[in-house]
Amino acid sequence: MKPTKQLGDLDELVLLAIARLQEDAYGVSIRKRVEEATNRPASIGAIYAALERLEDQGFISSRQGEPTAERGGRAKRYFKVEGAGIAALREADEIRAKMREGANLGWLPQGGVA
Amino acid sequence: MSNEDPKGRVHNDAIVKKAERKWRAFTRQIFRHGHGLTNDRLRAKIEEYLKGLPVEEQEATYTFFQSSLRGTDVEVYHDTDATFTAEMTTEFPPRMGEYVLYLFVKKEYRESLLGDLEQDYQEVLEKFGVRKAKFWYYAKVAQTIGPLIRPTLKRFFKWSAVAWIGDNIRRFIP
């Protein structure tokens, strides 16, 4: 099955974070995972904008959790990767693999171009 | 979860679940709309809530009462044989910041996004104090709304451009 739209960079990272976090994938944990992986701060607004896009495209689904006192009585929204999301991740991976094919990166100094 | 209250009484599963449902609804209300309440007023509200329950549900509430408030700034202590009181020292995020988010965040994500920010807010509050935490919250609100309104603005400008082009083309058609 071919997904209708290709993933943007942040969308892909968010999707991978959800796949990795599984049952514990909600706003804060997704943001922390993305920040850990990229070593860059990620705004919660950008994460939610990506989540909204992904859910609109049917790549992920969400459910409301229980409200907790530490969050001021507000519930968490847990996210889960759907089949279309997995297909989109596979396609993104294939594209990268194709792009890497034959690319000579050996001449670059360690850590990239100075 | 154990159904044993701090006095060693074991409670029926169904009663504990019923008490839990009621407690959740109550805390949702009090934590969401508790802004501006003094600690004494919040304590009074919890006491009033507990007194309003039938005895068996009140006792069942004590089985999860303390653990449900753990991780917050709410300090619970055992006062007398029958009642618990709570010392509420929780600081809530600035309401104006929350209101701004209400204006821009999609309804489905509103509760979870505000909750996520509040979870981080409590962390900052603990480390840096109220004033810096409030400043942090406003900064986060400003940072958060940008990516959320970008698609709406894009759509708006796209359709404005389409309308403008259409309007100009129409001028050339006799």
Interface residues (C-beta under 8 A of the other chain):
Chain A: Y26 G27 V28 R31 S43 I44 G45 A46 Y48 A49 L51 E52 R53 S62 Q64 E66 P67 T68 A69 E70 R71 G72 G73 R74 A75 K76 R77
Chain B: R24 T27 R28 Q29 I30 F31 R32 S68 L69 G71 T72 V74 T90 F92 P93 V105 K106 E108 Y109 E111 S112 L113 L114 G115 D116 L117 E118 Q119 D120 Q122 K140 Q143 T144 I145 G146 P147 L148 R150 P151
